[in-house]
Amino acid sequence: MSGGTENIREMADLLRRGETLTALSCPKCSSPLFRMRSGELWCASCKKQVIEVREGETKSKPDSMQIIEVRAILLEKIKGVTEKMKDETNFEKVKSLSTVLSSLLENLEKTDKIMEK
């Protein structure tokens, strides 16, 4: 089944469950957003919650303890990937691990920037 057909079925399922289709669209993929009964906005295509920020408002900063916890997890993952890379001789696996490591490092940098604010 193609991604488009799967997305349409997911949206139909949301409507059948009583969720509300809104006039808003996802900032990432432009699909219509649904207002869940819990009040959160949901993108059926991305399968993620969307945070609504109205003009003049700012998104609340994550709790510093949450950021510290995320940072600690990222550091552990970086250590684990680095250990795997040390003994790996298969180039494709090294390449894959490098991609993961790069992503982890980017996310670590983002957490540091959040903590600076």
ZINORFEN-V402103 format. One record per pair of residues at least 12 apart in sequence whose C-alpha atoms are under 7 Angstrom apart, sorted by the first residue. I is the first residue (numbers start at 0). J is the second residue. D is the distance in Angstrom with one decimal. If there is no record, write none. Layout:
i=(I/I)
j=(J/J)
d=(D/D)
This chain:
i=(6/6/9/10/18/18/18/18/19/19/19/20/20/20/21/21/25/30/30/66/70/70/73/73/77/77/80/80/84)
j=(43/44/43/43/33/34/35/36/33/34/35/32/33/34/33/34/42/42/44/110/107/110/103/107/100/103/96/100/96)
d=(6.4/5.4/6.2/6.0/6.5/6.1/5.1/6.1/5.3/5.0/6.5/6.2/4.5/6.4/5.5/6.5/6.3/6.9/6.6/6.4/6.2/6.4/6.3/6.4/6.2/6.5/6.5/6.5/6.8)
